[in-house]
Amino acid sequence: MEKYRPDIDGLRAVAVISVVLFHAGVKALGGGYVGVDIFFVISGYLITRYIDQRIRAGKFSILEFYERRVRRIMPALLFLLLVASVLSLGALPDDLYNFAKSEIAAILFAPNILFFREAGYFDAAAKLKPLLHLWSLGVEEQFYICFPVTLLVASRWGRRGTLATVYICLLGSFTLGVWTVHDHPSAAFYLLPFRAWEPLVGAFVALGAPPRIHDVWFRNAVSVSGLGLIFLSFILYSPDTLFPGAAAAMPCLGAGLLLCGNEDGPTIVGSLLATRPMVFIGLISYSLYLWHWTLLVLGEQFLGRPMTAVETTWVVLSSVAAAAGSWKFVEQPFRKRVVGASRRTLFLQMAAVATCLVVVAGIGVAGHGLPGRFSVQVAQYAAGRTDRESELSSCTASLEHLQHGDVCHIGSAKSGKPDFILWGDSHAAAIAPAFRVLAKETGTAGWLVSHPGCAPLLGVTRVDRDISGCSEFNDAVISAIERYDIRVVWLVGRWDINASGRTSWELSQGQHQVFILDKESSKTSLSESRAVFERGLRRTLTRLQQGQRNVILLIDVPNTSMDTPGFLAWSASRGRIGRDARINIVSHDRESVEGFLLQLGKESHVTVLSPKQLLCHESNCLIATDGRSLYRDDHHLTVFGALQLVDLLRPTFLHLD
């Protein structure tokens, strides 16, 4: 018989509270996302304790184990998916399409694989995914499939064989995670091979590998240390932390110490965790984890804008209420066999509900989000999210491409050197459709060389979690410009990000900051980033002008600080806007960067153009015209938006050298 430990439910409460508060935007818990890692350790501990006890008693059954997991996981999950499916019927086509895809992935135990293929957990796009948090459930489910068989086979070599197997798997997974997180952070975050060591920490404790602690004072010291490590990770970590990798060791070790410290008797920390409020939150923690993120995202989708603090608080409280109801009326009846009494009945019930959900979700995917539910105007605004020229958007030049001139071509196909080059980050690719129109109009040809997140700043390296090889890429670009003697160079970038780290809106949304370094940098700080940005851009201009080239510096488009197509679509559905829309855009950081660029243009005698000349009247900027969105998110232009800048760019094309 398994011994119930209320302190473990209290530890679950700590984990889920941290995650919920982090997702709710509480800045004091910048590392609240590590609550998921604590869940992994707890899960590994509990299932290993159960499997080990049954194996040693000669009573372990794989089928019985999976039945227990199904009773624990599937009813609450399918209930959430059922309710979320109903709520999502009013979602915009793109939102419904993505929701349906992730719903199918969740039912097939593979949401982490889907999200790994799409984007990072801390990316702005994550705010549009109501089921993003189910990635962790995918990791656990995949672990449940592999681990019992591994433990059963290892048990044939006795206790030492079992411990050795767990230890080798733990060490191997941890090493892989540390090695992978630098070059492939999304893989390290989402995929089981790089995360398996976390539940294996719990397994290691459950198998009795650490020595038993009989001294009460030592138990208290271990428990306090464990809780301290967990809270340090809450406070010291942020979305900027290179995670998981080695950084995940702190919360996982903390959780392991708490499990060890309270295994042979109560401690002060254990008693606090075992209080009734903490135990109650721990009991509903699974349902609360399921509900909170889904309701937060659907709330923002419904409003068409970020929620206020008051609105967020109400959604969190609603999540607690939904979780309590789900625990009492869904989780408990299935776990106590009031519903689905027999194994066969349980599996048939779960399979029937899952099949229905997959069929309905499949209709949403096949119908591309069912845009016919909305008026033509609403659907047209919503379609702005996908209004990109696929050939140009997917054109990321590599070093090998640059060395052989095998890059994206704009305009007339011609041998020899191009007439111009468009060099920059993803904003260069976004504005490229305008260059394609003008190149065709003037019979010229050019290159597009873009690297997402990599502005054309020579001698500068990005050191945040998402970008690598930026400095090498820019070195290759400038070498190609000189080798092919390209006479006209366009520089495009999201300058404010490199200069100020993040816009204030993105920081408030929990998005990680951007840090850049050069050989003169001493530390990664936002104030240092501004100086590095200015030095890097000056280096670029100096190098280009050594060959007497014509350089045009394009100031970035205004940042709307919101999901622009979503905002426009929801506003149109409620009759709040027509076929044209402007919003008030004020950013002190941005104005400072623009002022520097204009001044630098005068000093360096380069042409500086600003899209605000066409898009804005003072701080009122155009975000939609003729019933179509100019933006596909908060800062990238749609193809339609890029074409609005043709008149601004045309004079420079009429004087190409």
C-alpha positions, 0 to 999 in steps of 0.5 A: 500500500502506497503511503500518502504524503500530504507534503507532496500535494503541498509541493504540487501547490508550490509548483502550480502557483508559480506557473499560474502567477508567471503566466498571469504576468507577475514580474516578481516570479520571473522564473515561475515557469520552473514549476513544470520541472518540479512537477516532472520530479514529483511525477517521476518519484510517484510513478517509480515508487509505485512501479518499484513496489509492485515489481518487488512484490511480483505484482506489476502489470503494464496494463494496470499501470496504464489504466492508472495513468489513463484514470489520472490524466485523460478524463480531466484532459478530455473535459478541458478539450471538450469545453475549449473546443466549444469556446473556440468555435467563436475564434478567428479562422487562424486561431481555430485552425491552430487550436484544432491542430494542437488538440489533435496533437494533445490527444495523440500524446505529441503536443510537445513535438508539434510546438517544437516544430512551430516556435519557442515557448517564450515567443510572442506567438505563444500568446495565441496558443490555448493548448501550449502548456500541454507540451509538458503533458506530452513529455510526461506521457511519452515518459510513461510509455518508455519508463515502466518497460525500462524499469521492468527490464532493469529489475532483472539485474536486481537492485544494483541493475535498476539503480545503475540503469536509472543513473545512466539514463539520468546522466545521459539525458542531463548531458544531452540537455546541457549540450543541446540547449545552446544550439537547439534551445527549442529541442532542449525545451520540448523534447523528452530525450533532453527532459527525461533526467528531470523525472529521473531525479524523482525516480532516483529518490524513490529507489532509495539511492540517497541515504535515508535521513533519520536525524530530525535536524538534518531532515529540516536542513535538507528540506529548507535547502530544497525549498530555498533552491526552488524559490531562488530559481523563481526569483533569479530566473527569467525568460532570458535564462538559458533553460532548461539545460544546467539551469533546470538543475536548481529547481529539480535538485530543490524538489528532490531534496524536499522529497528526501527530507520528508521521506522518513518523518515530518519537518517544519517545511513539510508541515507547512506544505501539508497544511489544508490550503496547500493540500487542497491546491495540490489536489486540484493542481492538475486541473488548475494547470490544465485550465489556467493557460487555456482561459488566459489565452482565450480571454485575450483572443476574445478581447482582441488585446492584452488583458488588464491586471483586473481582467487577468485576476478574474480569469485566474480566479475562474481557473481555480473555480473550474479546476475545483469543479473538474477535480470533484466532478471529473477527476474523482469519479473516474479515480474512484471508479464511480465512472468507468468502473472496469478497465474495458469500460474506461478505455472505451469511454476515453477512446470514444470521446477522444475520437469525437474530438479528433473528428471535430478538430480534423474538420477545423484543420481541413476547413482551414479554421472555417472562415465562413463563420465570419463576414468577408471583412472579418475574415479578410482582416484575420487573414493578415496573419498569414499574408506573407510571400512564402518564397521570400519569408522562407529565404534565409541566406546561409554562409554557403549561399553567400559564398556562391551567390546562391541567394534569393533574387529580386527582380529580373534574373541576370548573370553577374553582380546584382544592382542592389542588395537588401540586407537585414533581419526578418523585417528585410524579408517582410518588406521585400515584396515592395522591392520585387515590384520596383525591381520589375518596374525598373528592370533591375535585379537585386539580392535579399539576404536576411537572417531572422533576428540578425540586424546588419551590425558588423562586429556584433554578436547576439547572446540571447537564447534564440539567435546564433551565428549572427556575427559570422553571417554579417561578416559573410554578407559584407564580404559578398558585397565587396566581392561582387562590388554591389553598388547599392545597399539597403539596410533594414532591421528592427533597430529598436530591439537591438538598441533597447533590448525590448519594447516596453510592451514585450517586456510586460508580456514576459518576452525575453530581452535581446542582448548584443555584445562586441569586443568592447563590451564588458557585460550584457546589459540594456545600457551596454546594448545601446552603445554596442548597437551604435558602434555596430551600425557605424562599423557597417556604414564605414565599411560600406562607404569605403567602396563609395557605395550608395547606402540607404538606411530604412527606419523600422515600421511602427510597432503596434504592440498587439496582435494587429490582425486579431485586433482588427478582426475582432473590432470589425466583428463588433462593428467598431471599425470599418475598412481603414484604421489608425491607432495611437503609437507612442514609444519613447525608446523608438523615438530615441532610436529614430533620432539617432538614425536620422542624425547618423544619416546626416553625419555619414551622408547616407539616405535615411527613409522612414515609413512613418512618412506614409503611415503616420500623422504625428503619433496616429499610424495606419494599421489597415486600409481598404479592409486589409491589415498592414501587419501580420503581427505587431511588427512585421508587415504583411505583403499588402502592407509592404506594397504600401511603401512602394511610393516611398521607395520608388525615388531611390530605384530611379537613381540606381547606379 
